[in-house]
């Protein structure tokens, strides 16, 4: 079996690859807040034809 690089050996167990979930949920929350602001808080998307 291959040896782990030095920087991965110093991490506590369970810390490797854990940022993917946090990145996914952070992006999901950001998108939900953005669409809430766009569609509900700001009054929705309106098209104004002169």
N, C-alpha and C positions, 0 to 999 in steps of 0.2 A: 504494500500500500504506500502511496506517495506521502511524503512528509509535508506538513503545513508550513507556509511561509512564516517567518519570525513575527510579523505584525499580527497574524491571526492567532498565533499561540498565546499572545499576551491578553487577548480578549476573554472575558468570562464566558463560560459555556452558555449557549442560548442567545448570545449577543450577535452572532454571525448571521447575516441575512435577515435580521429583524427589521431593518429600515424599510423594506419593501411594503410591509403592511401599513406602517406609519405613513409612508408616502402616498399609498393608495387612499387611505381614509382621509388624509389631509387634503388631497386633491378633490375627493368626493364632497367633503364639507365645503370647500371653497366654491365648487361649482353650484352646489345647492344654495349657498348664500348669494352668489351672483345672480342666479335665475330668480330667486325670491326678490332681490332688489329690482331686477329688470322687469319682471312681470307683475309683481304685486305692489311693492312699496312705491315705485316710481309711477304707477298708474297704467302700466302696460305699454305695449308697443303700438304707437299710433302712426298712421300714414296721413299726412296732410298734403292734399293736392290743391294748390293755389286756387 
